[in-house]
Amino acid sequence: MTVELQGARITLRMGTPADIPAILAYYRENEAFLKPWDPVRLAIFYTEGYWRDRLYMDEEDLKAFRSLHLFIFERSEVIGVVNFNGLVQGAAWYCNLGYGLAEKREGQGLMREALDLGLTYAFNELKLHRIQANYMPHNRRSGGLLRRLGFVVEGYARDYLYLNGAWEDHVLTSLTNPRWLPPG
Ligand SMILES: CC(C)(COP(=O)(O)OP(=O)(O)OC[C@H]1O[C@@H](n2cnc3c(N)ncnc32)[C@H](O)[C@@H]1OP(=O)(O)O)[C@@H](O)C(=O)NCCC(=O)NCCS
């Protein structure tokens, strides 16, 4: 089971073992840039072995409707990630969205293109009703991107995520699908 979505400039898809060098290059080159926004990364995160296990688990997690982890590709280069975490069915049909882009690719509308593809898939194929995305108040680029995509601010969570060695407040936002129909 895999997911591959084609945009005008990028491809958004799950990773395969052949992509591991490109995934490692993305995370190594952007380590300092992504550090303020990402969980603390242990040294093992930057190894081929970690990513072999992780890509296997990504497939298992999608089969079990736990998460969908996608990479943004420009040809064979990984330039970012889009992650739908904590997929919940039942009365909820929601998840949490996370994303990050290579520093040198900011300001070109590439994350917007990737999220347009990913959100359409999440609503139409995963049948989600609500996608939640949260950002630190000073993350101007992330807040602007979510606003342009139609996400609505719903609240403010103190000490929401432990990032870069500190608990960080977050603005809580979400996008819902008004055309949602019960599956089946
Ligand atoms: C948040 C993040 C993904 C935003 O990236 P981005 O490139 O600004 O996002 P977009 O794809 O929406 O691009 C918008 C920018 O591209 C510009 N742009 C250029 N060509 C464009 C096009 N064809 N279409 C749309 N926008 C275009 C826009 O004018 C805008 O620039 P501006 O913000 O300087 O005004 C990126 O800053 C990032 O990865 N940050 C670090 C990790 C992070 O913060 N993750 C999220 C944690 S909540």
The ligand as a Gaussian input file, in Angstrom:
#p B3LYP/6-31G(d) Opt

LIG

0 1
 C        6.208000      26.776000       7.350000
 C        6.848000      26.588000       5.965000
 C        6.501000      25.212000       5.425000
 C        6.284000      27.677000       5.034000
 O        6.948000      27.593000       3.783000
 P        6.609000      28.672000       2.625000
 O        7.487000      28.413000       1.491000
 O        6.609000      30.029000       3.243000
 O        5.092000      28.297000       2.302000
 P        4.244000      28.453000       0.961000
 O        4.377000      27.228000       0.150000
 O        2.872000      28.846000       1.384000
 O        4.915000      29.652000       0.170000
 C        4.475000      30.991000       0.383000
 C        5.510000      31.952000      -0.083000
 O        5.890000      31.629000      -1.432000
 C        5.661000      32.782000      -2.289000
 N        5.366000      32.253000      -3.636000
 C        6.240000      32.335000      -4.703000
 N        5.734000      31.687000      -5.755000
 C        4.513000      31.199000      -5.386000
 C        3.516000      30.442000      -6.050000
 N        3.676000      30.039000      -7.319000
 N        2.388000      30.094000      -5.363000
 C        2.226000      30.459000      -4.086000
 N        3.146000      31.199000      -3.385000
 C        4.280000      31.560000      -4.036000
 C        4.578000      33.542000      -1.586000
 O        4.549000      34.906000      -1.961000
 C        4.993000      33.371000      -0.133000
 O        6.118000      34.174000       0.140000
 P        6.191000      35.147000       1.449000
 O        5.783000      34.312000       2.639000
 O        7.612000      35.559000       1.482000
 O        5.224000      36.197000       1.192000
 C        8.397000      26.748000       6.047000
 O        8.686000      28.053000       6.470000
 C        9.072000      25.745000       6.974000
 O        9.227000      24.581000       6.655000
 N        9.487000      26.226000       8.177000
 C       10.211000      25.389000       9.120000
 C        9.382000      24.244000       9.684000
 C        8.052000      24.710000      10.209000
 O        7.850000      25.822000      10.628000
 N        7.074000      23.784000      10.180000
 C        5.727000      24.040000      10.641000
 C        5.636000      23.961000      12.100000
 S        3.998000      24.420000      12.638000

